[in-house]
Amino acid sequence: MKYFQELKYTEMSEILETSEGALKASYHIAVKKIEAFLSEY
């Protein structure tokens, strides 16, 4: 949503019905998992 639809965290938090902080934390964790996966190959 952040990159493809160019939404801000506040807009995404309203759509997903979660707090902005939780959304940022989830995003950070997802980025780390993707980096770890890509570094394996």
Secondary structure, 3 states (H helix, E strand, C coil): CCCCCCCCHHHHHHHHCCCHHHHHHHHHHHHHHHHHHHHCC
